[in-house]
Amino acid sequence: MTDEIIKNLGPLAPLAGIWEGEKGDDVAPSDDRGTETNKY
């Protein structure tokens, strides 16, 4: 991520980056009309 992009984020700039975790599940519709579960 470039400094220019981070500058344009304003007050959200400290949140910029890659977030990873294994403490929760994101459940969303999948392409085959089922559900897809991803860790976050």
Biopython code that builds the backbone (N, CA, C, O; Angstrom):
import numpy as np
from Bio.PDB.StructureBuilder import StructureBuilder

atoms = [
    (1, "MET", "N", (0.862, -1.165, 0.000)),
    (1, "MET", "CA", (0.000, 0.000, 0.000)),
    (1, "MET", "C", (0.909, 1.228, 0.000)),
    (1, "MET", "O", (1.854, 1.319, 0.783)),
    (2, "THR", "N", (0.607, 2.159, -0.883)),
    (2, "THR", "CA", (1.459, 3.336, -1.005)),
    (2, "THR", "C", (1.104, 4.387, 0.044)),
    (2, "THR", "O", (0.013, 4.372, 0.615)),
    (3, "ASP", "N", (2.040, 5.292, 0.285)),
    (3, "ASP", "CA", (1.803, 6.390, 1.228)),
    (3, "ASP", "C", (0.654, 7.268, 0.745)),
    (3, "ASP", "O", (-0.095, 7.809, 1.558)),
    (4, "GLU", "N", (0.508, 7.415, -0.576)),
    (4, "GLU", "CA", (-0.570, 8.230, -1.137)),
    (4, "GLU", "C", (-1.940, 7.648, -0.785)),
    (4, "GLU", "O", (-2.855, 8.385, -0.418)),
    (5, "ILE", "N", (-2.074, 6.350, -0.896)),
    (5, "ILE", "CA", (-3.344, 5.699, -0.553)),
    (5, "ILE", "C", (-3.639, 5.867, 0.928)),
    (5, "ILE", "O", (-4.760, 6.207, 1.305)),
    (6, "ILE", "N", (-2.653, 5.635, 1.758)),
    (6, "ILE", "CA", (-2.845, 5.763, 3.212)),
    (6, "ILE", "C", (-3.223, 7.194, 3.577)),
    (6, "ILE", "O", (-4.081, 7.408, 4.434)),
    (7, "LYS", "N", (-2.594, 8.175, 2.936)),
    (7, "LYS", "CA", (-2.910, 9.574, 3.207)),
    (7, "LYS", "C", (-4.374, 9.879, 2.886)),
    (7, "LYS", "O", (-5.014, 10.656, 3.594)),
    (8, "ASN", "N", (-4.897, 9.280, 1.840)),
    (8, "ASN", "CA", (-6.277, 9.540, 1.429)),
    (8, "ASN", "C", (-7.314, 8.822, 2.292)),
    (8, "ASN", "O", (-8.510, 9.060, 2.125)),
    (9, "LEU", "N", (-6.898, 7.967, 3.191)),
    (9, "LEU", "CA", (-7.830, 7.268, 4.066)),
    (9, "LEU", "C", (-8.293, 8.113, 5.251)),
    (9, "LEU", "O", (-9.247, 7.755, 5.942)),
    (10, "GLY", "N", (-7.618, 9.222, 5.477)),
    (10, "GLY", "CA", (-8.015, 10.118, 6.563)),
    (10, "GLY", "C", (-7.934, 9.428, 7.915)),
    (10, "GLY", "O", (-6.907, 8.832, 8.243)),
    (11, "PRO", "N", (-9.023, 9.500, 8.722)),
    (11, "PRO", "CA", (-8.981, 8.929, 10.064)),
    (11, "PRO", "C", (-8.916, 7.399, 10.078)),
    (11, "PRO", "O", (-8.653, 6.806, 11.125)),
    (12, "LEU", "N", (-9.152, 6.755, 8.938)),
    (12, "LEU", "CA", (-9.063, 5.294, 8.874)),
    (12, "LEU", "C", (-7.649, 4.803, 8.581)),
    (12, "LEU", "O", (-7.410, 3.595, 8.574)),
    (13, "ALA", "N", (-6.718, 5.706, 8.340)),
    (13, "ALA", "CA", (-5.349, 5.334, 7.981)),
    (13, "ALA", "C", (-4.698, 4.360, 8.967)),
    (13, "ALA", "O", (-3.999, 3.450, 8.522)),
    (14, "PRO", "N", (-4.891, 4.504, 10.294)),
    (14, "PRO", "CA", (-4.264, 3.553, 11.208)),
    (14, "PRO", "C", (-4.772, 2.113, 11.040)),
    (14, "PRO", "O", (-4.130, 1.173, 11.508)),
    (15, "LEU", "N", (-5.905, 1.940, 10.386)),
    (15, "LEU", "CA", (-6.472, 0.606, 10.197)),
    (15, "LEU", "C", (-5.983, -0.068, 8.921)),
    (15, "LEU", "O", (-6.283, -1.240, 8.694)),
    (16, "ALA", "N", (-5.242, 0.646, 8.088)),
    (16, "ALA", "CA", (-4.786, 0.105, 6.814)),
    (16, "ALA", "C", (-3.805, -1.040, 7.028)),
    (16, "ALA", "O", (-2.946, -0.974, 7.907)),
    (17, "GLY", "N", (-3.936, -2.080, 6.227)),
    (17, "GLY", "CA", (-3.023, -3.209, 6.304)),
    (17, "GLY", "C", (-3.745, -4.523, 6.103)),
    (17, "GLY", "O", (-4.871, -4.552, 5.606)),
    (18, "ILE", "N", (-3.109, -5.590, 6.481)),
    (18, "ILE", "CA", (-3.671, -6.928, 6.347)),
    (18, "ILE", "C", (-4.133, -7.399, 7.718)),
    (18, "ILE", "O", (-3.367, -7.399, 8.682)),
    (19, "TRP", "N", (-5.372, -7.791, 7.788)),
    (19, "TRP", "CA", (-5.948, -8.282, 9.033)),
    (19, "TRP", "C", (-6.119, -9.791, 8.916)),
    (19, "TRP", "O", (-6.662, -10.282, 7.926)),
    (20, "GLU", "N", (-5.663, -10.519, 9.913)),
    (20, "GLU", "CA", (-5.797, -11.966, 9.936)),
    (20, "GLU", "C", (-6.226, -12.425, 11.317)),
    (20, "GLU", "O", (-5.957, -11.757, 12.316)),
    (21, "GLY", "N", (-6.887, -13.555, 11.367)),
    (21, "GLY", "CA", (-7.294, -14.089, 12.656)),
    (21, "GLY", "C", (-7.959, -15.437, 12.492)),
    (21, "GLY", "O", (-8.231, -15.881, 11.376)),
    (22, "GLU", "N", (-8.214, -16.069, 13.593)),
    (22, "GLU", "CA", (-8.860, -17.376, 13.612)),
    (22, "GLU", "C", (-9.930, -17.418, 14.704)),
    (22, "GLU", "O", (-10.223, -18.491, 15.231)),
    (23, "LYS", "N", (-10.518, -16.272, 15.050)),
    (23, "LYS", "CA", (-11.422, -16.234, 16.188)),
    (23, "LYS", "C", (-12.896, -16.131, 15.825)),
    (23, "LYS", "O", (-13.743, -16.134, 16.718)),
    (24, "GLY", "N", (-13.223, -16.042, 14.553)),
    (24, "GLY", "CA", (-14.627, -15.900, 14.193)),
    (24, "GLY", "C", (-14.919, -16.530, 12.847)),
    (24, "GLY", "O", (-14.010, -16.894, 12.100)),
    (25, "ASP", "N", (-16.199, -16.652, 12.553)),
    (25, "ASP", "CA", (-16.636, -17.211, 11.286)),
    (25, "ASP", "C", (-17.497, -16.194, 10.547)),
    (25, "ASP", "O", (-18.408, -15.596, 11.119)),
    (26, "ASP", "N", (-17.191, -16.011, 9.269)),
    (26, "ASP", "CA", (-17.994, -15.183, 8.383)),
    (26, "ASP", "C", (-18.779, -16.137, 7.497)),
    (26, "ASP", "O", (-18.190, -16.897, 6.727)),
    (27, "VAL", "N", (-20.104, -16.105, 7.600)),
    (27, "VAL", "CA", (-20.942, -16.979, 6.795)),
    (27, "VAL", "C", (-21.630, -16.121, 5.736)),
    (27, "VAL", "O", (-22.294, -15.134, 6.051)),
    (28, "ALA", "N", (-21.457, -16.520, 4.470)),
    (28, "ALA", "CA", (-22.008, -15.749, 3.360)),
    (28, "ALA", "C", (-22.515, -16.704, 2.286)),
    (28, "ALA", "O", (-22.114, -17.867, 2.247)),
    (29, "PRO", "N", (-23.398, -16.216, 1.413)),
    (29, "PRO", "CA", (-23.865, -17.060, 0.317)),
    (29, "PRO", "C", (-22.704, -17.433, -0.598)),
    (29, "PRO", "O", (-21.816, -16.617, -0.843)),
    (30, "SER", "N", (-22.710, -18.666, -1.102)),
    (30, "SER", "CA", (-21.677, -19.090, -2.038)),
    (30, "SER", "C", (-22.259, -19.130, -3.444)),
    (30, "SER", "O", (-23.467, -18.982, -3.629)),
    (31, "ASP", "N", (-21.399, -19.331, -4.427)),
    (31, "ASP", "CA", (-21.821, -19.335, -5.822)),
    (31, "ASP", "C", (-22.804, -20.453, -6.146)),
    (31, "ASP", "O", (-23.603, -20.316, -7.072)),
    (32, "ASP", "N", (-22.759, -21.549, -5.406)),
    (32, "ASP", "CA", (-23.636, -22.677, -5.701)),
    (32, "ASP", "C", (-24.936, -22.651, -4.887)),
    (32, "ASP", "O", (-25.578, -23.685, -4.705)),
    (33, "ARG", "N", (-25.314, -21.481, -4.407)),
    (33, "ARG", "CA", (-26.552, -21.246, -3.648)),
    (33, "ARG", "C", (-26.521, -21.845, -2.241)),
    (33, "ARG", "O", (-27.541, -21.864, -1.551)),
    (34, "GLY", "N", (-25.375, -22.324, -1.822)),
    (34, "GLY", "CA", (-25.216, -22.796, -0.453)),
    (34, "GLY", "C", (-24.643, -21.679, 0.398)),
    (34, "GLY", "O", (-24.858, -20.500, 0.115)),
    (35, "THR", "N", (-23.916, -22.048, 1.437)),
    (35, "THR", "CA", (-23.245, -21.048, 2.257)),
    (35, "THR", "C", (-21.743, -21.334, 2.281)),
    (35, "THR", "O", (-21.301, -22.473, 2.132)),
    (36, "GLU", "N", (-20.997, -20.288, 2.467)),
    (36, "GLU", "CA", (-19.533, -20.371, 2.537)),
    (36, "GLU", "C", (-19.110, -19.816, 3.885)),
    (36, "GLU", "O", (-19.564, -18.741, 4.275)),
    (37, "THR", "N", (-18.262, -20.516, 4.596)),
    (37, "THR", "CA", (-17.786, -20.075, 5.899)),
    (37, "THR", "C", (-16.289, -19.816, 5.830)),
    (37, "THR", "O", (-15.518, -20.675, 5.402)),
    (38, "ASN", "N", (-15.885, -18.621, 6.256)),
    (38, "ASN", "CA", (-14.475, -18.232, 6.279)),
    (38, "ASN", "C", (-14.104, -17.740, 7.662)),
    (38, "ASN", "O", (-14.891, -17.050, 8.310)),
    (39, "LYS", "N", (-12.925, -18.087, 8.114)),
    (39, "LYS", "CA", (-12.416, -17.586, 9.393)),
    (39, "LYS", "C", (-12.009, -16.134, 9.246)),
    (39, "LYS", "O", (-11.566, -15.713, 8.178)),
    (40, "TYR", "N", (-12.156, -15.367, 10.316)),
    (40, "TYR", "CA", (-11.624, -14.005, 10.351)),
    (40, "TYR", "C", (-11.014, -13.739, 11.687)),
    (40, "TYR", "O", (-10.506, -12.644, 11.926)),
]
sb = StructureBuilder()
sb.init_structure("model")
sb.init_model(0)
sb.init_chain("A")
sb.init_seg("    ")
for serial, (resi, resn, name, xyz) in enumerate(atoms, 1):
    if name == "N":
        sb.init_residue(resn, " ", resi, " ")
    sb.init_atom(name, np.array(xyz, "f"), 0.0, 1.0, " ", f" {name:<3s}", serial, name[0])
structure = sb.get_structure()
